Amino acid sequence: MKNYKETFKEMKAFLLLWSTQSLSGLGSAMTSYALVIWSYTQKGSALLTALLMVCSYAPYVVFSIFAGALSDRWNKKAVMLVCDTLAALTTVAMLVLMRCGQLKIWHLYLINMINGLMNTVQQPASEVAVTRLLPKKYYQKVGGMRYLASSLNSILSPVIATAILGTAGMDAIVIIDLCTFGAAALTLAFGIKIPGGAGQTQEKENLMTSAKKGIGYLKQERGILDLILFLASINLVASIYNAAFPAMILSRNGGSERALGAVNAVIGIATLTGSMLASFLKEPESRVRVICNSLLFSMSTENFLLAFGRTPLIWGIGGFLGWIAIPLMNTNLDVILRLRIPEQMQGRIYSVRNSLQFFTIPVGYFLGGFLVDRFFEPVMALQEKESVLVKMFGYGKGSGAALLFFVIAFAGIGVCLYFRNDKYIWQLEEK
């Protein structure tokens, strides 16, 4: 009991931040989920819906390389509060437009671009704040806890959002989102003190110079750079998947909004299970092996089951297998970065990492939506009912997305096998 009390004392500030930010994240996830359904039902286009995420990630990728330099010199709490507040104001603007009957998809594109810009500055500040709030001995445990919260959000957001949409409408979802934001903002403002750090001595350094230092560090740390490029390649495949996923389930025979919510909930259960494993398992002998094998297992299972499956049950099994190992990968990646990168450089390195690792996400979302609408669905529409492709992937709208999942399964496996043989990544195991 004494050990538990000591642990709680050492982690108290982080636990306050984690719990309230996770609650706010649930509200935001509910709003995002509801808007994906709204946008797809408005136009029925995978590409137009995928552009929502393109708009979110494009500013994140373009400006991240400079955001870390700013984050390293600015007050972390102030950055987080300002960014969250501006994001909340865009949610209010969306609600006003919807109530007036004036909400258009291009409004959502603009709102997502603003939110993406805010996340660009907030994310490195948040990462450094966690580093400052915690002793190193808790990094493994905290990595699992953070993905535990993400998993719960994945489980709860589609279920709660679907239920509220059917009973109280979009207004109620946005109000819940704003209330959870308020609780998180007040806790951060008045209940948490984030210690200062060496990184705040950079105020006289030129912004471009700070960014170049982040890039220069990665050039010297080839293992971290190659690991980032590995994940950038995986993100390309994963974002193509994410663009096609709702389009397939909402349009296939046997699919529906309820089916989409159910499969998303199963994915959340999978990541919850993986997060609990990450929190309680002992530190692995090889973190790199866990990262490589987790991604290879994910790429070798889910996409094939989504491609050949015709029912929510099979899609759910695919989602579970595809996502259960991801928290293990993320937790070990998080520990490697925190231990290898000096704290005073973390804001800049995380931001350069974000630009390199995530620039493939908007590309992948665009490609996924474009390929479904303009290539794979037309190809399947031209097939005779007795053709091999129809027997493998079905017919009607959504069969093209299934064919795309089959293709990207091999792409993901190829990426994993290529980087698994990268000698520089394995050098990260050296003490």
HELIX and SHEET records of a PDB file:
HELIX    1   1 LYS A    2  LYS A   43  1                                  42    
HELIX    2   2 ALA A   46  ARG A   73  1                                  28    
HELIX    3   3 LYS A   76  ARG A   99  1                                  24    
HELIX    4   4 ILE A  105  LEU A  133  1                                  29    
HELIX    5   5 LYS A  136  TYR A  138  5                                   3    
HELIX    6   6 TYR A  139  THR A  167  1                                  29    
HELIX    7   7 MET A  170  GLY A  191  1                                  22    
HELIX    8   8 ALA A  198  THR A  201  5                                   4    
HELIX    9   9 LEU A  207  GLN A  220  1                                  14    
HELIX   10  10 ARG A  222  SER A  251  1                                  30    
HELIX   11  11 GLU A  257  PHE A  280  1                                  24    
HELIX   12  12 ARG A  287  MET A  299  1                                  13    
HELIX   13  13 GLU A  302  PHE A  308  1                                   7    
HELIX   14  14 PRO A  312  TRP A  323  1                                  12    
HELIX   15  15 ILE A  326  ARG A  340  1                                  15    
HELIX   16  16 GLU A  343  MET A  345  5                                   3    
HELIX   17  17 GLN A  346  PHE A  358  1                                  13    
HELIX   18  18 THR A  360  LEU A  371  1                                  12    
HELIX   19  19 VAL A  372  PHE A  376  3                                   5    
HELIX   20  20 GLU A  377  ALA A  381  1                                   5    
HELIX   21  21 VAL A  388  PHE A  393  1                                   6    
HELIX   22  22 SER A  399  ARG A  420  1                                  22    
HELIX   23  23 LYS A  423  TRP A  426  1                                   4    
HELIX   24  24 GLN A  427  GLU A  429  5                                   3    
END                                                                             
